[in-house]
Amino acid sequence: MPLLRASLPHPQASQALQTVLKASPAVFTWPVLPLRNRRERNDVLSALGLPGLTFDDQTGRVVVQQSAIAPRLDRLALAYLRNEVNQGALPPEAMGGWAETFRTASVAFRGQLLVVEMYGPVSLALQLTDEMQHPIAYDAPLLEALVQHLALRMGWLVAQLANLAPELLVCLEEPFLSAPGTPFCPLALEQSDELLQRVYATTGARLGLLPGDDANWKRALTARVDVVYMNANDEGALLVHHETLAELLKRNGAVVWGIVPTDAELLGRASADRLVERMGHMAAQLSDDGLSAEAVFRRAFVSTSGGLSHLPVAAAEQAIWLCNEVSSRLRAEHKIG
């Protein structure tokens, strides 16, 4: 089935929702429209509501003010310990677009799986800075506050959306997951794993991980999640980690194959024929690990290699419909109902 990425270039939620619901009626990914509002970037949406956080609407810069967060740390920690997920609600200034999507999805979506993307604690800790432009990953109290905030936000999202579909998948986007353990990163490998698991632990939903293209794929594929996004254009990673990938599929995990390109030039040359052929080649590489092509595609979703918000609307919709066509052809070819 197609499983689309959240970030889209549409200026209006109604336009984005119409396309997404039509192209992917069984799996609905909650759209994020950063061109409509700077606050709708996925990293900003995930951070909004963190005590001490300020957002500049003109520049899009997000800063955590040390002096403003200190008095509110105890209140956040208590809410986290009590699992008071309502404390993780989106603030009022971010609710307009979210509420519009909620109203539409509650009426129009009748599929099986609803997908929500959030920015994860590792990447957000390395990206968010204090007023001195120091990443908050260097500050233990701020890092702890961020993890507590994201855990409550995820719990709130699950509570709000659980009744919209039979299954809910919450994916943490972690473009900097390869940084921990490197010389200039303050986070150790074990610490980054702990941060992820603490955020995941607050929900009963299915869990997904969306690492960056330069990810440590062995770590990503062995994470305690149900679904891993993988850039299908990284054939080297597949060659090196095919055994680990096969183990994920054998334990009933699933892979979202980001095979439809998001580069405008490559997308212009892409065709469903070529992409289906490439998916077949990748499945064949897993045959030595005891997996048939049918077994691979039963645990597969088709997606784009990244978000689409940087593309013109027409190009983004071309990519969305390519996901639909590639998925439909693979399911028909391998007789997957």
N, C-alpha and C positions, 0 to 999 in steps of 0.2 A: 504494500500500500504506500501511497505518498505520505510523507510526514514532513511538512513544510517548516522552514525556519520562521521565527517570529518577526524579524525586522523587515519592514516593507516600506516602499517609497510613496505610498498613496497619501494624498493630502486629506482625505476624508475616510473616517472609519467605515462608513456605509459602503464605499467603493471597494475597500480592501476586504470587508466581510463577504460581500457578494461573490468576489472572485474565489476566496479561500473556501467558502462553503460549497461552491459549485465544483471546484477542481478536486476537493478532498472531502467528500461528504461523510466518510467513515471516521476520519481522524482530523480533528480540528485543533490547529495550533493557534493559541491566543495571539493576535497580531499586536505588534509594537510599531508605532508610526513616528519615528524621531524627527522627520521633516515637518510634521504638523506642529510639533511642540518639542523644544529641546529637552523638556523634562521626561519625554517618552523614550529616551535612550534606555536600553536595558540596564546599564550600570547605574544610571541616575534613578530609575524607578526602584531598583533594588535597595539603593542607599537612602532614598527619601524617608524621613521619619527617624533616622538615626539621631539621637541627641547631639546637639552642637553642630549639625550639618547645615551649611548654607549653600545656596545655589544662585549663581548670577545668570539671570535670564538673557543678558546681552552677550556674554562670552561663553556661557555653558559650563563655566568652571565650578567645580564642587570642592568645598573646603570644610574640614571638621575643625571647629573652633574649640581649642582646649579649654578655655575659660568657661565656655557655655556648657560643655558636656559634663564637667566634674560634678556639679550639684545633682545631676540626674542619673548618675551611674547606679546608685543604690536602688532607685525606683525600677530601672531597667532590669537589674539583676534579680530583683524580687519577682517581677513579672515573668522572667525566664524560668526561675525555680518553680513557680506556681503554674507554668505553662498557660499563662493568660494570653492566648493568641490574639485577642482583640487589640492588645497593645502593639501588635505588628501590622495593624491596618494601614493601608495607604493614607497619607494625609489628604485633607480636602482638596488641595490644589492639584492633586494627581488623579482625582476620582472621576473627572468628567468623561474622559475617553474610556476609562475602564468601565464605568457604569453603562455607557452606550454599547460597548461590546457585550457586556453581561446581558443586557436586555435583549439584544439580537440573538445571541447564542442560546439563551433560555427558551426562545420561541422557535428558532430555525434549525438548531443542530439536533439531529436525531441519530447520530452515529455512535460508535463504540468507545472511542478514546479521545479524551481532551488533553492537550499538551500545553504546559506553561513553562517558559524559560525564565530563569533568574540568574543574576550574576552571582558567582560563587565567592566564598570568603577569602580564598587564596588570592585571586586576581583583584578583588575589590580592596583587600588590605594593601596590595602593592600599588594600586592605582590611586586610591584616595590619599590625600595629604592633609596635614594640619596647616595652620596659618604660616608656619615657617617652611612650608613645602617639603616636609619630611613625610614619607609614606607611613601610614599608621601601623604598618607591620612592625615598625621599630619600637612601638610603644605598647607595652603589654596590656595596660588597662584599656586603651582604645581598641586594641585587637580583640580583647575579650568582649567589649561592648558590641563590636561589629558582629561577632559570632552569635551573641545572644539576640541581637536585632534581626539577623537573617533567619535564625531559627524560628522566631516569632512570626516573621513575615511569611515564611513558608507554611507554618501552621495556620495562619490566617487565610492564605490562598486556598489551602486544601479545604478548610471549613466552608469557605464561600462557594467553592466550585464543585464540591463532591457530589452534589445532586444533579449536575448538568449532564453527566455521562456515566455509563456503567464503570468505566475505568478512567483514572486520572494519572498522568505521568508528569512529574515535576523534574525538569532538567536544570542542572547547574552549569552555567557557561563559565568555563575556566580557561581563557586564552593564555594565561601565564602559568599553567600547571607545570611546565617544564622548568620554571625558575627555582623552586625550592631545592636546596642541596647544592646549588652552584655558589661559587666564591663570593659573589656580591649580593646575595639574597639573604635577608635576616631569618628566613624560615627554613627549618630543616625538613627533610623528606617526611619523617615520622610526624612532625608537627602539622604539616599540611594535610596529611591523611586524617589526623585527628580532627582538624577544623572541618573538613568535609563531612565526616561521620557525625559530628555534633549537630550540624545543620540538618543533615538527612534524618537524624534520629527523631525529630519532632513530628513526623508525618507517617501515616499509614498508606500513602500513595505509592505507586510504582516510581522508581527513582532512575534518573538518567544523568549522564555525564557528557558534557560537550567540551572536550579539550581543544587547544589550539593545534594548528597544523604541525608545529614542531614538538608535539607532546612526547612524553615518555610513554610509548604505547603499551609497554608491558605493564606499567603501573595503571594506566587507564583501563586496560582490558581485564585486569584482575581486581579492580575496585569493586566494592560491595554494592553494585547497582544492577538494575535490570536491563538497561539500555545504554549503549555507548555510540556516540556519533563518531564516524570515521570518514575522513576525506578520501574518497575513492581514487583521487588523482595521485595519492601518495603510494604508488605501487611498491616502493622500497619497503615501507612499513609492513605491507601485507606479506611480502616475501620473508621478512625477518621474523615477524610475529604470528605467522599463520597458525602455529600450534596453539598459542595462547588464545587467538581468536576462535579457533575450533572449540576449545574448552569452554569459552563463554557461551557459544551456541549450544553445546551439549548440555549445559546446566540450565537450559531454557532461557538464557539471555537473548537479547536481540541487538542487531546492529542497524544503525541508520547510515546508509551509504550515501555520502555526499558526492554524487557523481555528476549532477548537472552543473556546468560551470557558471560562475558568477562574474567572470571577466566578460565585459561587453563584446570584445572581439571574438573570444572563444565561443561565447553563447551564440553569436551570429552564425557560426559555422557548425554548431552542434546539430545532431539529428537523432531521433529516437533509434534508428537502425544502429548507428555507431555506439550509442550508449548501452543498448541492450546487448550488443556483441561484447562490449567491455565488461559488463556485469557477468556475462557467461564465462569469460576468461578468468575473472577473479574467483568465481565459484569453483572453477576447475582446479585452481591452486589449492583449494581446501580438500580436494578429493583424496589426497594422500593421508589426510587426517581422519578418514572414515566418514566424511560428510558428502552426501550426494548433492547435486545442484538443487534438487527439490527441497532437501533439508535446509540448505542455506537460505533459499528464498522464502521458505515458510517463516523464518526468523529474521526477515529483512524488511526494512523500510527504504524507500527511495526519496532522496532529498537533494538539495543544492549544496554546493561545497562551502557555502557561507551565507550570511544574510544578504538581503536584496535591496536594502534601503539606499545604496549608492547608485542604483540603476534608474533609468527612466521607467515610468510605470509600464509602458508597453513591453520593454525588455524584461522587467520583473515578471509580468504575467506570462510572457513566453516561457520563462524558466519554470514557473509554477505548472503550466500545462505540459511541459516536457516531463516533469516528475510524474504527472498523472498518466501520460502515455507510456512511459517506460515501465511504470508499475503495472499497468493494465496488460501490457504485452508479456511481461515476465510471468504474471499470474496465469494468463491464458496458455502460454507455452508450456508451463510446468503443471498445469491443471490444478491450480491452487484456488479453492473456492473463496 
